[in-house]
Amino acid sequence: MWIRLFSNRLAFVRTVLGGMLLLVAGSTVTLVSLHPEYHDPIVIRVGLVGFLGLLLGFSFFHPKAGVYSDGVMHLGMTAYLAWSVWVLAANQLLAVYSLVCLVSLALMGLAFRQILPLLAFKGSYGLALLLVTFLVPEPEMPRDVMLVLILAAGGIGVTVHLNRIAITKALWKKVQDLSGVSAELKLSQANLKAIFDNSLQAQVLLDNALRVLDYNRQAEGLLCHLTGWNIKAGEPFQESMVREDIKALMQKDFERALMGEVVRVTRRLQAGKTMMALQFQYLPAVDADGNLHGVVFTAVDLTESETVKEKLENRERSLKALLYANPDMIFRLDQDGRCLDFKPAAGDSNHVRLDRIIGTNIKDAPMMAPLRLGLMEAITQALAYQSLQTWQYRMVFRGEVHQYEARIAPANQNEVVCIVRDVTSEHVAREKLAQNERNLRTLLNAIPNPIFFKNIDGAYISCNQAFETFIGYTQRELVGKTAFDIAPPELARVYHEADMKLIAEGGTHQYEAKVRDAHGRERDVLFCKAIVEGRPGQREGMVGVILDITERKQAMADLQAAKERAEAASRAKAEFLSVMSHEIRTPMNAVIGATNLLMDEQPRPDQVENLETLRFSAENLLVIINDILDYSKIEAGKVELEYRPVAFPDILARIQRSLRPKAEEKGLRLRIDISPELSQPLLFDSTRMSQILLNLANNALKFTHEGEVVLRALWQGLRDGKAQVRVEVQDTGIGISLEDQERIFETFTQANSATTRQYGGTGLGLTICKHLVHLHGGELKVHSSLGKGSSFYFDLDLEVPPQPVEQVAETPIGGASHASLQGVAILVVEDNIINQKIVSRFLKNWGMQVGVAENGLEGVAAVAQGAYELVLMDLQMPEMDGYEATAQIREMGPPKAGTPIIALTASAMIDVVDEVKVAGMDDFVTKPFDPSILKSKLESWLHIGRTRMAELAS
């Protein structure tokens, strides 16, 4: 109280001032009352009433004034009571009555001290003062008696005051105790309310009638959402539950709880697409006396815990499955080596009983004898260092030595897990791998080519002995170094860029480069590099093989030089053959032309024989020249086939017509045998096919003296859309021995020397035919017997042109329309005077008007000035050759630009023929010419030229 008083300075000051005021007022009133001069009843009563109001007001409106205010108030009251007693003493009856009233009021105050102690005391004093003030008359009593009464009244007042102080202290302490208990009770209630509201469980308090007394936020959210219980305070459970199915179940559980039973039940409820698990608890609310006041309902969401439980169970099953899927033998042992758990190895055929292993110490288990030696030490080390311990051992099982590996891992401070694996196969595999590595190293060192290995950064990791020798560094010196450490910068950059390209692109790379060894020697090499992969798609490095191509490059350089020399020689040979062909054919043209002219002028019989001999010799010489030229073309690879749609009957008929005079001269039959299916055109080179058949037929006629020669074309069917045709030339001649049949296709070779002497020839005909047949995709073969004739044949697969197709004539001979040469103007451009005369004689004999120009320049001028319908153009001439002259004629305006130009050349090289066509000439005739062929071509091209020139003119 003192602390409370002094802690409030304002209350302290007010208490002191109030006490002093009461003391002064009380003393003044008492003294005035005691003085006889101031015994005016009215004044005294008014003063006493004011003093009473002051005391009561101060007491009631300053309840915290403390003991001082109460003490001062009681002193004043005591003085006033003393005066009142003295006043009452004058009238004993009234005094007795007043005392009885005062005692009654005091007893009444004591009776109500438990309820309103302060009000009772202060009220009793007030009533006593009022009664005394207004009821007591003016006193008449001696002064001594009055002093005794005052002292008695003062003693009574002091006693009453002390009693009041004691009671007030007791009451104040009880009030304080009750205030503390009330505060603690309020705090406890607040804490309980906070716990109730913030609980993770949904909680609802219900009375005996199942009316809701209170609920927390969890109940409002969880239960309303899942069960449909719209919880409201004061509303019965039965009225706020919406779902009837849940309501019936919960009603039964509530009834059981109201009977004093604790009910716990788990419900699974649907929340949207999720199934939730809730645990409901119904707890009877019972007080200390055992009286049931209601039910405490709680709901707990077990969904997550159920999910966790399910996950744990699944994890436990997975771990168990994983454990039993492990093929190894597994023990769980304590620190003393006692087996706590055991799983046999997969496929263990011993069928070890678990009860014989679990609980047994490894020191006493016979089957674990192989593990005793190192197991206890490993267990001790694993537990001491909390680390994995591994060791291997061997044991004989069914007569075979097995290699085992035991791994000890600490499970906790007192237990270990021991995994025993049969690593026999792995041990064997490692041994094989080591052996393979040794074999690979031996193989690499045995390979003479330098081989090296690099990582993906381009650093060397290994090499063979050949690489050490080649590069001049040992493997120990190379490992870890890159190309920049052992090669010049310019070469190292080349190697590094190639390595990085290989790493980026993968696969294999080859490139040529130079290598400079440790001694400064430089070599040309071919690098062959490939990616080395670890796992699929993971590039770990590269392997490289070096091929020293220094000598090969030198050889290639020498070979290139030799090739260039050979090509130069071949060109020289071709030029030589072209020149020789031109030079030989030019006089041959004169010889054969003159002979034909003499034969046409009806010579004498003795001259005919000489002319025939001359013509035969000239034609044989021409055949030899043609064979040499054809072989030269084939050898140079300049023969290209020109495929056109041609029918075999046309080819064979033409050959028959050309060779019939020769056959009739020898008394032989020359016939044709063609399958009807071959009447349709097929794609092949008709010119080369005619050359093949004409050569074979000529040979057949040459070596046949009686009988016949048959030209066959046989249909063999269709295969893959191609026509299969067999072409054959069969004769009844002298035949060929078996040993000579392989030799006849060799260059410049005939069956024997006697044949050459008797029949002549160069031995090139069959060689040329064989090459031409090969170009068509076939193979020329022979079937022959001495004295029984020969059969040369080959099979071809020929394309069938799409239908309809216009068959191309082989030459203008017989295939095109002809016009009469009588009176036709023709220009002969030829620099050789003899050839001019020979050609002019033939043309004039055919009734043509002939103009002659000695070179191309004169020929162009003659065409420009004259009206020539045909031009025979030589190729090699002074001033202007035939190519340029033809080009200038083609640049003239119509109709002269369309004049048919036929080349008359002594060169039969294939490139010359191509150049003739490119230059714009329409056809060509080789010297020496066949008069009938020249005439037929002139007739055909005259008809074509007139049509073309008419079109140009229009």
Residue pairs with C-beta under 8 A, 6 or more apart in sequence:
1 66
1 67
1 172
4 64
4 66
5 11
5 12
5 15
5 66
6 12
8 64
11 62
11 64
11 65
11 66
14 62
14 65
15 62
15 65
15 66
15 68
15 69
16 68
18 58
18 62
18 65
18 69
18 72
19 68
19 69
19 71
19 72
20 72
21 54
22 54
22 55
22 58
22 69
22 72
22 73
22 75
22 76
23 72
23 75
23 76
25 51
25 54
25 76
26 51
26 72
26 75
26 76
26 77
26 79
26 80
27 79
29 47
29 48
29 51
29 76
29 79
29 80
29 83
30 79
30 80
30 82
30 83
32 38
32 44
32 47
33 39
33 44
33 83
34 83
38 44
39 138
41 137
41 138
45 133
45 134
48 80
48 129
48 133
49 133
51 76
51 80
52 126
52 129
52 130
52 133
55 73
55 76
55 77
55 125
56 122
56 126
58 65
58 69
58 73
59 65
59 69
59 70
59 73
59 118
59 122
60 122
62 69
63 118
67 165
70 164
70 165
70 168
71 161
74 157
74 160
74 161
74 164
77 125
77 129
77 157
78 153
78 154
78 157
78 158
78 161
79 154
80 129
80 132
81 102
81 128
81 129
81 132
81 153
81 156
81 157
82 149
82 150
82 151
82 153
82 154
82 157
83 150
84 98
84 128
84 129
84 132
84 133
84 136
84 153
85 95
85 98
85 99
85 149
85 150
85 152
85 153
86 139
86 141
86 145
86 146
86 149
86 150
87 132
87 136
87 137
87 138
87 139
88 94
88 95
88 98
88 99
88 132
88 136
88 139
89 95
89 139
89 141
89 145
89 146
89 149
90 137
90 138
90 139
90 140
90 141
91 136
91 137
91 139
94 135
94 136
94 137
98 131
98 132
98 135
98 136
101 128
101 131
102 128
102 131
105 124
105 127
105 128
106 124
106 160
108 120
108 124
109 120
109 121
109 123
109 124
110 120
111 120
112 119
112 120
113 120
113 121
113 167
113 171
117 167
117 168
117 171
118 168
121 164
139 146
141 149
196 203
196 214
196 216
197 216
197 217
198 216
198 217
199 216
199 218
200 218
200 300
201 218
201 298
201 299
201 300
202 215
202 216
202 218
202 219
202 221
202 222
202 223
202 298
202 299
202 300
203 215
203 216
203 218
203 219
203 296
203 297
203 298
204 212
204 214
204 215
204 219
204 223
204 231
204 296
204 297
204 298
205 212
205 213
205 214
205 215
205 285
205 294
205 295
205 296
205 297
206 212
206 213
206 237
206 254
206 294
206 295
206 296
206 297
207 213
207 293
207 294
208 258
208 292
208 293
208 294
209 236
210 236
210 237
210 238
210 254
210 258
210 295
211 234
211 235
211 236
211 237
212 231
212 232
212 233
212 234
212 235
212 236
212 237
212 240
213 233
213 234
213 294
214 233
215 231
215 233
218 299
219 231
219 299
220 231
222 278
222 299
222 301
223 229
223 231
223 299
224 230
224 231
225 271
226 269
226 271
226 276
226 278
227 241
227 243
227 246
227 250
227 269
228 241
228 242
228 243
228 246
229 237
229 240
229 241
229 242
229 246
230 240
230 241
230 242
231 240
232 240
237 250
237 251
237 254
238 247
238 251
241 247
241 250
246 267
246 269
249 267
250 280
253 263
253 265
253 280
253 282
254 282
254 295
254 297
256 263
256 282
257 263
257 282
257 283
257 284
257 295
258 284
258 292
258 295
260 284
260 286
260 292
261 282
261 284
262 281
262 282
262 283
262 284
263 280
263 281
263 282
264 279
264 280
264 281
264 282
265 279
265 280
266 277
266 278
266 279
266 280
266 302
267 277
267 278
267 279
267 280
268 275
268 276
268 277
268 278
269 275
269 276
269 278
270 276
274 303
275 303
276 301
276 303
277 301
277 302
277 303
277 306
278 299
278 300
278 301
278 302
278 303
279 299
279 300
279 302
280 297
280 298
280 299
281 296
281 297
281 298
281 299
281 300
282 295
282 296
282 297
283 295
283 296
283 297
283 298
284 292
284 295
284 296
285 292
285 293
285 294
285 295
285 296
286 292
286 293
287 293
323 330
323 343
324 343
325 346
326 343
326 346
326 419
327 345
327 346
327 347
327 421
328 345
328 346
328 419
328 420
328 421
329 342
329 343
329 344
329 345
329 348
329 419
329 420
329 421
330 341
330 342
330 343
330 417
330 418
330 419
330 420
331 339
331 341
331 342
331 357
331 417
331 418
331 419
331 420
332 339
332 340
332 341
332 342
332 411
332 415
332 416
332 417
332 418
333 339
333 340
333 362
333 379
333 415
333 416
333 417
333 418
334 340
334 414
334 415
334 416
335 379
335 380
335 383
335 414
335 415
335 416
336 361
337 361
337 362
337 363
337 375
337 376
337 379
338 359
338 360
338 361
338 362
339 357
339 358
339 359
339 360
339 361
339 362
339 365
340 358
340 359
340 415
341 358
342 352
342 354
342 357
342 358
344 350
344 352
345 420
345 422
350 367
352 367
356 365
357 365
357 367
362 368
362 371
362 372
362 375
362 376
363 372
363 376
368 375
370 393
370 395
370 404
371 393
371 406
371 418
371 420
373 393
374 391
374 393
374 406
375 406
375 408
375 418
378 389
378 391
378 406
378 408
379 408
379 416
379 418
381 387
381 389
381 408
382 388
382 389
382 408
382 409
382 410
382 416
383 410
383 413
383 414
383 416
386 410
387 410
388 407
388 408
388 409
389 407
389 408
389 409
390 405
390 406
390 407
390 408
391 405
391 406
392 403
392 404
392 405
392 406
392 423
393 404
393 406
394 401
394 402
394 403
394 404
395 401
395 402
395 404
396 402
401 424
402 422
402 424
403 422
403 423
403 424
403 426
403 427
404 420
404 421
404 422
404 423
405 420
405 421
405 423
406 418
406 419
406 420
406 421
407 418
407 419
407 421
408 416
408 417
408 418
409 416
409 417
409 419
410 416
410 417
411 417
444 451
444 464
445 464
445 465
445 466
447 464
447 466
448 466
449 466
449 545
449 546
449 547
450 463
450 464
450 466
450 467
450 469
450 470
450 471
450 545
450 546
451 463
451 464
451 466
451 467
451 543
451 544
451 545
451 546
452 460
452 462
452 463
452 464
452 467
452 478
452 543
452 544
452 546
453 460
453 461
453 462
453 463
453 532
453 541
453 542
453 543
453 544
454 460
454 461
454 499
454 541
454 542
454 543
454 544
455 461
455 540
455 541
456 503
456 539
456 540
456 541
456 542
457 482
458 482
458 483
458 495
458 496
458 499
458 500
459 480
459 481
459 482
460 478
460 479
460 480
460 481
460 482
461 479
461 541
462 475
462 479
463 471
463 475
463 478
467 546
468 474
468 475
468 478
470 515
470 517
470 546
470 548
471 478
471 486
471 515
471 517
471 518
472 517
472 518
472 519
473 486
473 518
478 486
482 492
482 496
483 491
483 492
483 495
483 496
483 499
484 492
484 496
486 518
487 495
487 515
487 516
488 516
491 513
491 514
491 515
491 516
494 513
495 513
495 527
498 509
498 511
498 513
498 527
498 529
499 529
499 542
501 509
502 508
502 509
502 529
502 530
502 531
502 542
503 531
503 539
503 542
506 531
506 539
507 530
507 531
508 528
508 529
508 530
508 531
509 527
509 528
509 529
509 530
510 526
510 527
510 528
510 529
511 526
511 527
512 524
512 525
512 526
512 527
512 549
513 525
513 527
514 522
514 523
514 524
514 525
515 522
515 523
515 525
515 546
516 522
516 523
517 523
523 548
523 550
524 548
524 549
524 550
524 553
525 546
525 547
525 548
525 549
525 550
526 546
526 547
526 549
527 544
527 545
527 546
528 544
528 545
528 546
528 547
529 542
529 543
529 544
529 545
530 542
530 543
530 544
531 539
531 541
531 542
532 539
532 540
532 541
532 542
532 543
533 539
533 540
534 540
570 636
573 632
574 632
574 636
574 909
577 628
577 629
577 632
577 909
578 907
578 909
578 912
581 625
581 629
581 906
581 907
581 908
581 909
582 876
582 905
582 906
582 907
583 906
584 621
584 625
584 906
585 622
585 625
585 906
585 907
585 908
585 926
585 927
585 928
586 832
586 835
586 906
586 927
587 834
588 618
588 621
588 622
588 625
588 927
588 928
589 835
589 838
589 906
589 927
589 928
589 929
590 834
590 835
590 838
590 928
591 614
591 618
591 928
592 615
592 618
592 619
592 622
592 928
593 835
593 838
593 839
593 841
593 842
593 928
593 929
593 931
594 838
595 611
595 614
595 615
595 618
596 615
596 842
596 931
597 838
597 841
597 842
598 607
598 611
599 608
599 611
599 615
600 845
603 611
618 928
620 760
622 928
624 761
624 762
626 908
627 762
627 764
627 765
627 768
628 762
628 764
629 908
629 909
630 691
630 764
630 768
631 747
631 764
631 767
631 768
632 909
633 639
633 909
633 910
634 768
634 771
634 772
638 910
638 911
639 688
639 771
639 772
639 775
639 910
640 910
641 684
641 685
641 688
641 775
641 776
642 685
642 687
643 683
643 684
643 685
643 799
644 683
644 684
644 685
644 686
644 808
645 681
645 682
645 683
645 801
645 805
645 806
645 807
645 808
646 681
646 682
646 684
646 686
646 689
646 807
646 808
646 810
647 678
647 679
647 680
647 681
647 682
647 807
648 674
648 678
648 682
648 713
648 725
648 727
649 672
649 674
649 678
649 679
649 713
650 807
650 810
651 686
651 689
651 690
651 693
651 810
652 672
652 674
652 693
652 711
652 713
653 672
654 690
654 810
654 813
654 814
655 690
655 693
655 694
655 697
655 711
656 670
656 671
656 672
656 711
658 694
659 670
659 694
659 697
659 698
659 701
660 670
662 701
663 669
663 670
663 701
663 709
666 701
666 704
666 705
667 706
668 701
668 704
668 706
668 707
668 708
668 709
669 707
669 708
669 709
670 697
670 701
670 708
670 709
670 711
671 708
671 709
671 710
671 711
672 710
672 711
672 712
673 710
673 711
673 712
673 713
673 714
674 712
674 713
675 713
675 714
675 715
676 715
677 715
677 723
678 713
678 714
678 715
678 723
678 725
680 800
681 801
681 805
681 807
682 723
682 725
682 798
682 799
682 800
682 801
683 798
683 799
683 800
683 801
684 776
684 796
684 798
685 776
686 808
686 810
687 810
688 772
688 775
688 776
689 776
690 810
691 768
691 769
691 772
692 727
692 769
692 772
692 773
693 711
693 727
693 729
695 765
695 766
695 768
695 769
696 729
696 769
696 792
697 709
697 711
697 729
698 765
699 765
699 766
699 792
700 709
700 729
700 730
700 731
700 733
700 790
700 792
701 709
701 731
702 759
702 761
703 731
703 733
703 734
703 759
703 790
704 731
704 732
704 733
704 734
704 789
705 733
705 734
706 732
707 731
707 732
707 733
707 789
708 731
708 732
709 729
709 730
709 731
709 732
710 728
710 729
710 730
710 731
711 728
711 729
712 726
712 727
712 728
712 729
712 730
712 793
713 725
713 726
713 727
713 728
714 725
714 726
714 727
714 728
715 723
715 724
715 725
716 724
716 725
716 726
716 795
717 724
718 724
719 797
720 797
721 799
721 800
722 797
722 798
722 799
722 800
723 797
723 798
723 799
723 800
724 795
724 796
724 797
725 795
725 796
725 798
726 793
726 794
726 795
726 796
727 793
727 794
727 795
727 796
728 791
728 792
728 793
729 791
729 792
729 793
730 789
730 790
730 791
730 792
731 789
731 790
731 791
732 788
732 789
733 789
733 790
734 786
734 787
735 784
735 785
735 786
735 787
735 788
735 789
735 790
736 744
736 751
736 782
736 784
736 786
736 790
737 751
737 786
740 751
740 752
741 782
741 784
743 749
743 751
744 750
744 751
744 766
744 782
745 766
745 767
745 770
745 780
746 763
746 767
747 763
747 764
747 767
748 762
748 763
748 764
749 763
750 756
750 761
750 763
756 763
766 780
769 780
769 792
770 780
773 779
773 780
773 794
774 780
776 796
777 796
777 797
778 794
778 795
778 796
779 794
779 795
780 792
780 793
780 794
781 792
781 793
781 794
782 790
782 791
782 792
782 793
783 790
783 791
783 793
784 790
784 791
809 815
809 816
811 933
811 936
811 937
812 923
812 936
812 937
812 939
812 940
812 941
812 944
813 933
813 936
813 937
813 940
814 936
815 940
816 940
816 943
816 944
817 940
817 943
818 936
818 939
818 940
818 943
819 939
819 942
819 943
819 946
820 847
820 939
821 843
821 846
821 847
821 848
821 935
821 938
821 939
821 942
822 846
822 847
822 848
823 847
823 848
823 849
824 847
824 848
824 849
824 869
824 870
824 942
825 848
825 849
825 851
825 866
825 867
825 868
825 869
825 870
826 843
826 848
826 849
826 850
826 851
826 868
826 869
826 870
826 871
826 872
826 938
827 850
827 851
827 852
827 853
827 859
827 862
827 863
827 866
827 868
827 870
827 871
827 872
828 836
828 839
828 840
828 843
828 850
828 851
828 852
828 853
828 872
828 904
829 852
829 853
829 854
829 855
829 856
829 858
829 859
829 862
829 871
829 872
829 873
829 874
829 877
829 882
829 885
830 836
830 839
830 852
830 853
830 854
830 872
830 874
830 877
830 904
831 854
831 855
831 874
831 876
831 877
831 878
832 874
835 874
835 927
836 852
836 854
839 872
839 904
840 850
840 852
842 931
842 934
842 935
843 850
844 850
846 935
846 938
848 938
851 862
851 866
851 868
853 859
853 861
853 862
854 877
855 877
855 878
855 879
855 880
856 873
856 877
856 879
856 880
856 881
856 882
856 884
856 885
857 879
857 880
857 885
858 879
859 871
859 873
859 880
859 885
859 889
860 880
860 885
860 888
860 889
862 868
863 871
863 889
863 892
863 896
863 899
864 892
864 896
868 899
869 899
869 900
869 942
869 945
869 946
869 949
870 899
870 900
870 902
870 938
870 941
870 942
870 945
871 889
871 899
871 900
871 901
871 902
872 902
872 904
872 925
873 882
873 885
873 886
873 901
873 902
873 903
873 904
873 921
874 882
874 903
874 904
874 905
875 881
875 882
875 883
875 903
875 905
875 907
875 912
875 916
876 882
876 905
876 906
876 907
882 903
882 905
882 919
882 921
883 915
883 919
886 901
886 919
886 920
886 921
887 919
887 920
889 896
889 897
889 899
889 901
890 897
890 920
891 897
894 949
894 952
894 953
895 949
895 950
895 952
895 953
897 952
898 945
898 948
898 949
898 951
898 952
899 945
899 949
900 922
900 923
900 941
900 942
900 944
900 945
900 948
901 920
901 921
901 922
902 921
902 922
902 923
902 924
902 925
902 937
902 938
902 941
903 916
903 921
903 923
903 924
903 925
904 924
904 925
904 927
904 929
905 912
905 916
905 924
905 925
905 926
905 927
906 926
906 927
907 926
908 926
913 924
916 924
922 941
922 944
922 945
923 937
923 941
925 933
925 934
925 937
